[in-house]
């Protein structure tokens, strides 16, 4: 009987993990298909600004700006978001974008 309980708990863990993986994959697909118009527009604006910055500014300057931004993310923003999770929910662009992306069930409900 103990063996069946172990198998049952293992199968339920596998099922819940596969459900989480499926939801992440559905959100990734909807991100690449630009299902969320506002979020997709903001990502395109950021990428366009980065391309123009690479084209029109010297490479040393763009490297310094990129390193400054990544340092800010690593040493200031990330510890703050780790210490205060509600701050991350309210002010993190990537978290807001990820939560707004629809999964398959929400797409079917919308249409």
PADRENPA-942106 format. One record per atom (N, C-alpha, C): x, y, z; residue in one letter. Coordinates in steps of 0.1 Angstrom, whole numbers, padded with zeros to 4 digits, always signed. Each point is the difference from the previous one (the first is absolute). Layout:
! residues N
XYZA
...
! end
This chain:
! residues 111
+0008-0012+0000X
-0008+0012+0000X
+0009+0013+0000X
+0011-0001+0007X
+0009+0012+0000X
+0005+0003-0014X
+0003-0010-0007X
+0005+0002-0014X
-0010+0007-0009X
-0013-0003+0002X
-0010+0006-0008X
-0002+0015+0004X
+0002+0003+0013X
-0001+0014+0005X
+0012+0008-0006X
+0012-0006-0001X
+0011+0007-0005X
-0002+0002-0015X
-0005-0010-0007X
-0003+0002-0014X
-0010+0011-0003X
-0011+0000+0009X
-0010+0010-0001X
+0005+0014+0002X
+0008+0002+0010X
+0006+0013+0003X
+0009+0005-0011X
+0008-0010-0005X
+0010+0003-0011X
-0008+0004-0013X
-0010-0007-0003X
-0008+0003-0012X
-0007+0014+0002X
-0005+0003+0012X
-0007+0013+0001X
+0010+0011-0001X
+0013-0002+0005X
+0010+0010-0001X
+0004+0002-0015X
+0001-0011-0007X
+0003+0001-0015X
-0011+0007-0007X
-0013-0002+0003X
-0011+0006-0006X
+0000+0015+0003X
+0002+0004+0012X
+0000+0014+0003X
+0012+0007-0007X
+0011-0006+0000X
+0012+0006-0007X
-0003+0001-0015X
-0005-0010-0006X
-0003+0001-0014X
-0011+0011-0003X
-0009+0002+0009X
-0010+0011-0002X
+0007+0013+0000X
+0009+0002+0010X
+0008+0013+0000X
+0008+0002-0012X
+0007-0010-0005X
+0008+0001-0012X
-0009+0003-0012X
-0012-0006-0001X
-0009+0002-0011X
-0004+0015+0000X
-0003+0005+0012X
-0005+0014+0001X
+0011+0010-0004X
+0013-0003+0004X
+0011+0008-0004X
+0002+0000-0015X
-0001-0012-0006X
+0001-0001-0014X
-0011+0007-0008X
-0012+0000+0005X
-0011+0007-0006X
+0002+0015+0001X
+0005+0005+0011X
+0003+0014+0001X
+0011+0004-0009X
+0010-0008-0001X
+0011+0003-0009X
-0005+0001-0015X
-0008-0010-0004X
-0006+0001-0013X
-0008+0012-0002X
-0008+0004+0009X
-0008+0012-0001X
+0009+0013+0000X
+0011-0001+0006X
+0010+0011+0000X
+0005+0002-0014X
+0004-0011-0006X
+0006+0000-0013X
-0010+0003-0011X
-0013-0002+0002X
-0010+0003-0009X
-0006+0014+0003X
+0006+0007+0009X
-0005+0014+0004X
-0015+0000+0003X
-0004-0009+0009X
-0014+0000+0004X
-0004+0012+0008X
+0009+0005+0008X
-0002+0011+0009X
+0006+0012-0008X
-0010+0009-0005X
+0004+0011-0009X
+0009+0010+0007X
-0004+0004+0012X
+0007+0010+0007X
+0014-0005+0004X
+0001-0012+0005X
+0013-0005+0004X
+0009-0002-0012X
-0005-0005-0011X
+0007-0002-0012X
+0005+0013-0006X
-0008+0011+0001X
+0004+0013-0005X
+0011+0005+0008X
+0000-0001+0013X
+0011+0005+0009X
+0013-0008-0003X
-0001-0013-0002X
+0012-0008-0003X
+0006+0005-0014X
-0009+0002-0010X
+0005+0005-0013X
+0006+0014+0002X
-0005+0008+0007X
+0005+0014+0002X
+0014-0001+0007X
+0001-0009+0010X
+0013-0001+0007X
+0011-0006-0010X
-0004-0010-0007X
+0010-0006-0010X
+0003+0010-0011X
-0009+0008-0005X
+0003+0010-0010X
+0009+0011+0006X
-0002+0004+0012X
+0009+0010+0006X
+0014-0006+0002X
+0001-0012+0004X
+0013-0007+0001X
+0007+0000-0013X
-0007-0004-0011X
+0006-0001-0013X
+0005+0014-0004X
-0008+0010+0001X
+0004+0014-0003X
+0012+0005+0008X
+0000-0004+0013X
+0011+0003+0009X
+0013-0006-0005X
-0001-0013-0004X
+0012-0006-0006X
+0005+0006-0013X
-0010+0004-0008X
+0004+0006-0013X
+0006+0014+0001X
-0005+0008+0009X
+0004+0014+0000X
+0009+0005+0011X
+0002-0008+0010X
+0009+0003+0011X
+0013-0008-0001X
+0011+0005+0005X
+0013-0008-0001X
-0002-0012+0009X
+0008-0011-0004X
-0002-0012+0007X
+0005+0000+0015X
+0010+0008+0003X
+0004+0002+0014X
-0011+0006+0008X
-0007+0009-0005X
-0011+0006+0008X
-0011-0010+0002X
-0004-0007-0011X
-0011-0010+0002X
+0004-0011+0009X
+0013-0004+0000X
+0004-0010+0009X
-0001+0005+0015X
+0004+0012+0002X
-0001+0006+0014X
-0014+0001+0004X
-0009+0004-0008X
-0014+0001+0003X
-0006-0014+0003X
+0003-0010-0008X
-0004-0014+0002X
+0005-0005+0013X
+0013+0002+0003X
+0006-0005+0012X
-0006+0007+0013X
-0003+0013-0002X
-0006+0007+0011X
-0014-0005+0003X
-0008-0003-0011X
-0013-0005+0002X
+0000-0014+0006X
+0009-0009-0005X
+0000-0013+0006X
+0005+0000+0014X
+0009+0009+0004X
+0005+0002+0013X
-0012+0004+0009X
-0008+0010-0005X
-0011+0004+0007X
-0010-0011+0003X
-0003-0008-0011X
-0009-0012+0002X
+0006-0010+0010X
+0013-0003-0001X
+0006-0010+0009X
+0001+0004+0015X
+0004+0013+0002X
+0004+0004+0013X
-0010+0009+0007X
-0010+0006-0007X
-0009+0008+0007X
-0014-0006-0002X
-0005-0002-0012X
-0014-0004-0002X
-0002-0014+0005X
+0009-0010-0003X
-0003-0014+0003X
+0000-0002+0015X
+0009+0006+0008X
-0001-0002+0015X
-0013+0007+0006X
-0004+0011-0006X
-0012+0007+0005X
-0012-0009-0003X
-0001-0006-0012X
-0011-0008-0004X
+0000-0013+0008X
+0012-0005+0004X
+0000-0012+0008X
-0005+0003+0014X
+0004+0011+0005X
-0004+0004+0014X
-0014+0004+0001X
-0005+0007-0010X
-0014+0004+0000X
-0007-0005-0013X
-0007-0012+0001X
-0006-0005-0012X
-0012+0008-0005X
-0007+0007+0008X
-0011+0008-0004X
+0005+0012-0009X
+0012+0004+0003X
+0006+0011-0008X
+0002-0005-0015X
+0005-0013+0000X
+0002-0006-0014X
-0014-0001-0007X
-0010-0004+0007X
-0013-0001-0007X
-0005+0013-0005X
+0003+0011+0006X
-0005+0013-0004X
+0009+0007-0010X
+0013-0002+0000X
+0009+0008-0008X
+0009-0007-0009X
+0000-0013-0001X
+0008-0008-0009X
-0007-0001-0013X
+0006+0005-0011X
-0006-0001-0013X
-0001-0014-0005X
+0010-0009+0003X
-0001-0014-0005X
-0010-0007+0007X
-0002+0002+0013X
-0010-0007+0008X
-0014+0004-0005X
-0002+0013-0002X
-0013+0005-0005X
-0003-0006-0014X
+0010+0000-0008X
-0002-0005-0014X
-0003-0015+0001X
+0007-0008+0008X
-0002-0014+0001X
-0014-0003+0005X
-0005+0007+0010X
-0013-0002+0006X
-0011+0004-0010X
+0002+0009-0009X
-0010+0005-0009X
-0001-0010-0012X
+0010-0008-0003X
-0001-0009-0011X
-0011-0010+0002X
-0008-0003-0010X
-0011-0010+0002X
+0005-0014-0003X
-0005-0010+0007X
+0002-0013-0003X
-0011-0005-0009X
+0000-0013-0004X
-0010-0005-0010X
-0014+0001+0005X
-0003-0002+0013X
-0013+0000+0005X
-0005+0015-0001X
+0008+0009+0004X
-0004+0014-0001X
-0002+0005-0014X
+0008-0005-0010X
-0002+0003-0014X
-0014-0005-0005X
-0003-0012+0004X
-0013-0005-0004X
-0012+0007+0006X
+0002+0005+0012X
-0011+0007+0007X
-0001+0014-0006X
+0011+0006-0005X
-0001+0013-0006X
-0007+0000-0013X
+0001-0011-0008X
-0006+0000-0013X
-0012-0009-0001X
! end
